[in-house]
Amino acid sequence: MMLLSCGFIVLVAVFLVIFVIGAYNSLVTLRNRYKNAYAQIDVQLKRRYDLIPNLVETAKGYLSHERGTLEAVVAARNAAVTANTRAAQNPGDASAMKEISSAEGVLSGAMGRLFALAEAYPDLKANTTMLSLMEELTSTENKVSFSRQAYNDAVMSYNTRREVFPTNLIAGPFNFAPAELFVIEKPEEKEAPKVSF
């Protein structure tokens, strides 16, 4: 009888160890997936950040008296680069994700004003460099949107896994904090900047 109860206790202990290891490994896997998904966003955002100065330089000659708009685009770009650098270091940091979301919203608004202003300048609209940059920027905006969706899906899977029973019993003690979605708060900022010439 004693041997049977000891065997049962050992069996339960083995089961618990296997469960803890499995739950821990699945949380690590899901955390790494959302971090990788953010790395894909990071690549596309850096590409966009590199395109913006070229776009501004091309527009400068045509929009010399619209200096405020150009400076706003450059300032918004620089703020977004800084926020992205912080978010890329730890995509799980809620404040960093809110900061990048806000900075991206401001940048989208500034780019939208630049594009709207550029519509009024036929020579700028016809400039081949400007057209090429706009086409690249449009392509990059689409890639950013797809990457953001993949990141948010990975975050949702991770957060769901860490919150469901019994995995939530493992998540807390092993410091698996919730991850923040990459959302843009203002509805008008959710759309990519209009880039039609």
C-alpha positions as CSV (number, residue, x, y, z in Angstrom):
1,M,0.0,0.0,0.0
2,M,2.8,2.4,1.0
3,L,4.6,1.6,-2.3
4,L,1.5,2.3,-4.3
5,S,1.0,5.7,-2.7
6,C,4.7,6.6,-3.2
7,G,4.4,5.5,-6.8
8,F,1.3,7.7,-7.2
9,I,3.1,10.7,-5.6
10,V,6.1,10.2,-7.9
11,L,3.8,10.0,-10.9
12,V,2.0,13.2,-10.0
13,A,5.4,15.0,-9.4
14,V,6.7,13.8,-12.8
15,F,3.5,15.0,-14.4
16,L,3.8,18.4,-12.8
17,V,7.4,18.8,-13.8
18,I,6.5,17.9,-17.4
19,F,3.6,20.4,-17.3
20,V,5.8,23.2,-16.0
21,I,8.5,22.6,-18.5
22,G,6.0,22.4,-21.4
23,A,4.1,25.6,-20.3
24,Y,7.4,27.5,-19.8
25,N,8.7,26.5,-23.2
26,S,5.5,27.4,-24.9
27,L,5.6,30.9,-23.3
28,V,9.2,31.4,-24.3
29,T,8.4,30.3,-27.9
30,L,5.4,32.7,-28.1
31,R,7.4,35.6,-26.6
32,N,10.2,35.0,-29.1
33,R,7.6,35.0,-32.0
34,Y,6.3,38.4,-31.0
35,K,9.8,39.8,-30.6
36,N,10.6,38.4,-34.1
37,A,7.4,39.9,-35.5
38,Y,8.5,43.3,-34.1
39,A,11.9,42.9,-35.7
40,Q,10.1,42.7,-39.0
41,I,8.2,46.0,-38.3
42,D,11.6,47.5,-37.3
43,V,13.1,46.6,-40.7
44,Q,10.2,48.3,-42.6
45,L,10.2,51.3,-40.3
46,K,13.9,51.9,-40.8
47,R,13.4,51.6,-44.5
48,R,10.6,54.2,-44.3
49,Y,12.7,56.5,-42.1
50,D,15.5,56.3,-44.7
51,L,13.1,57.3,-47.5
52,I,11.7,60.3,-45.8
53,P,14.8,62.5,-45.8
54,N,15.2,61.8,-49.6
55,L,11.6,62.8,-50.1
56,V,12.0,66.0,-48.1
57,E,15.2,66.9,-50.0
58,T,13.4,66.4,-53.3
59,A,10.5,68.5,-52.2
60,K,12.6,71.3,-50.7
61,G,13.3,72.9,-54.1
62,Y,9.7,73.1,-54.9
63,L,8.3,73.9,-51.5
64,S,10.9,76.3,-50.2
65,H,8.3,78.7,-48.8
66,E,6.6,75.7,-47.0
67,R,9.5,75.3,-44.6
68,G,7.2,74.6,-41.6
69,T,5.7,71.5,-43.1
70,L,9.1,70.1,-44.1
71,E,10.5,70.8,-40.7
72,A,7.5,69.1,-39.1
73,V,8.1,66.0,-41.2
74,V,11.7,65.9,-40.2
75,A,11.0,66.4,-36.5
76,A,8.3,63.7,-36.6
77,R,10.6,61.3,-38.4
78,N,13.3,61.9,-35.8
79,A,10.9,61.3,-32.9
80,A,9.7,58.1,-34.5
81,V,13.2,56.9,-35.0
82,T,14.0,57.4,-31.3
83,A,10.8,55.7,-30.2
84,N,11.4,52.8,-32.6
85,T,14.9,52.3,-31.2
86,R,13.5,52.1,-27.7
87,A,10.7,49.7,-28.7
88,A,13.0,47.5,-30.7
89,Q,15.1,47.0,-27.6
90,N,12.2,45.5,-25.7
91,P,9.0,45.0,-27.7
92,G,7.3,43.7,-24.6
93,D,7.6,47.1,-22.8
94,A,4.1,48.6,-22.8
95,S,5.3,52.2,-22.5
96,A,7.8,51.8,-25.4
97,M,5.0,50.4,-27.6
98,K,2.7,53.3,-26.7
99,E,5.5,55.7,-27.5
100,I,6.2,54.2,-30.9
101,S,2.4,54.1,-31.7
102,S,2.1,57.8,-30.8
103,A,5.2,58.8,-32.7
104,E,4.1,56.9,-35.8
105,G,0.7,58.6,-35.6
106,V,2.4,62.0,-35.5
107,L,4.7,61.0,-38.4
108,S,1.7,59.8,-40.5
109,G,-0.1,63.1,-39.9
110,A,3.0,65.1,-40.9
111,M,3.5,63.0,-44.0
112,G,-0.2,63.4,-44.9
113,R,0.2,67.2,-44.7
114,L,3.3,67.0,-47.0
115,F,1.5,64.9,-49.5
116,A,-1.5,67.2,-49.5
117,L,0.7,70.2,-50.0
118,A,2.6,68.5,-52.8
119,E,-0.6,68.0,-54.7
120,A,-0.7,71.8,-55.3
121,Y,2.7,71.8,-57.1
122,P,2.4,70.2,-60.6
123,D,6.2,70.3,-61.2
124,L,6.8,68.4,-58.0
125,K,4.1,65.9,-58.9
126,A,5.8,65.3,-62.3
127,N,9.3,64.9,-60.8
128,T,10.6,61.4,-61.5
129,T,12.6,61.2,-58.3
130,M,9.6,62.3,-56.3
131,L,7.4,59.7,-58.0
132,S,9.9,57.0,-57.4
133,L,10.2,57.9,-53.8
134,M,6.4,58.0,-53.4
135,E,6.1,54.6,-55.0
136,E,8.7,53.1,-52.6
137,L,7.1,54.8,-49.6
138,T,3.7,53.3,-50.6
139,S,5.2,49.9,-50.9
140,T,6.9,50.3,-47.5
141,E,3.7,51.5,-45.9
142,N,2.0,48.3,-47.0
143,K,4.8,46.2,-45.6
144,V,4.6,48.1,-42.3
145,S,0.8,47.4,-42.1
146,F,1.3,43.6,-42.8
147,S,4.2,43.5,-40.3
148,R,2.1,45.3,-37.7
149,Q,-0.7,42.8,-38.2
150,A,1.7,39.9,-37.8
151,Y,3.1,41.4,-34.6
152,N,-0.3,42.0,-33.1
153,D,-1.4,38.4,-33.9
154,A,1.8,37.1,-32.2
155,V,1.1,39.3,-29.2
156,M,-2.4,38.1,-29.0
157,S,-1.3,34.5,-29.1
158,Y,1.3,35.1,-26.4
159,N,-1.1,37.1,-24.1
160,T,-3.8,34.5,-24.5
161,R,-1.5,31.7,-23.7
162,R,-0.1,33.4,-20.6
163,E,-3.6,34.3,-19.3
164,V,-5.4,30.9,-19.7
165,F,-5.5,28.4,-16.9
166,P,-3.3,26.5,-16.0
167,T,-0.5,28.3,-17.9
168,N,-1.2,31.4,-15.9
169,L,0.1,29.6,-12.9
170,I,3.5,29.4,-14.6
171,A,3.5,32.8,-16.3
172,G,3.4,34.8,-13.1
173,P,6.2,33.2,-11.1
174,F,8.5,33.1,-14.2
175,N,7.8,36.8,-15.0
176,F,6.1,36.5,-18.3
177,A,4.7,40.0,-18.4
178,P,1.8,40.9,-20.8
179,A,2.9,42.3,-24.2
180,E,1.5,45.5,-25.7
181,L,-0.3,45.6,-29.1
182,F,1.0,48.0,-31.7
183,V,-2.1,50.2,-32.2
184,I,-2.6,53.7,-33.5
185,E,-5.0,55.5,-31.2
186,K,-6.5,58.2,-33.4
187,P,-8.8,56.9,-36.2
188,E,-7.4,59.3,-38.8
189,E,-3.9,58.0,-38.2
190,K,-4.8,54.4,-38.8
191,E,-4.5,54.8,-42.6
192,A,-1.3,55.0,-44.5
193,P,-0.5,58.5,-45.8
194,K,-2.1,59.1,-49.1
195,V,0.5,59.0,-51.8
196,S,-1.2,59.7,-55.1
197,F,0.3,61.9,-57.8
